[in-house]
Amino acid sequence: MAALEQAGIALGDNGYFKPNEPVTRAQFAAFMSRAMELYSVN
């Protein structure tokens, strides 16, 4: 998680991660969008 946070992919909830809480569709979509943007080959 630390590496994902440093890369700006995982932001947490106001900087805090809640591993026992469910992830919403919007949160997952934002996570995937940031990951794909970081690793896109253009």
N, C-alpha and C positions, 0 to 999 in steps of 0.2 A: 504494500500500500504506500509505503514511503516513496518508492520510485515513481509510482503513478501520480502521487501528489506533487512531487518535484517536477514532473513533466507537464503538469497542468491538466492532466486527464481526469483524475479523481479529485474533487474539491471538498467533499464532505458537506456537512450541514453547518455552515458558519465555521468551517475549519475543524469540526469534530466528526469523527466517523462512528457510526452506530451499526456495528456488524450484526446485531440481533434484530434489527428493524428491516422490514421488507423494502425492496426498491420499487419505486413507481415506474411506470412506463416512460414518463417524461424524464426521470432521472437517468434511466438506462439509455434512452435515446441521446441525451446530452453527452453522456459518457462515451458512447460509441462514436458520435459525431466528432468529439475532440480527439479520440484515438485515431480515427480514420484521417482526420485533417493532418495530424502530426506525422502519420506514416504514409501519406499519399505520395505517389510518384508522378509528378507533373513535369 
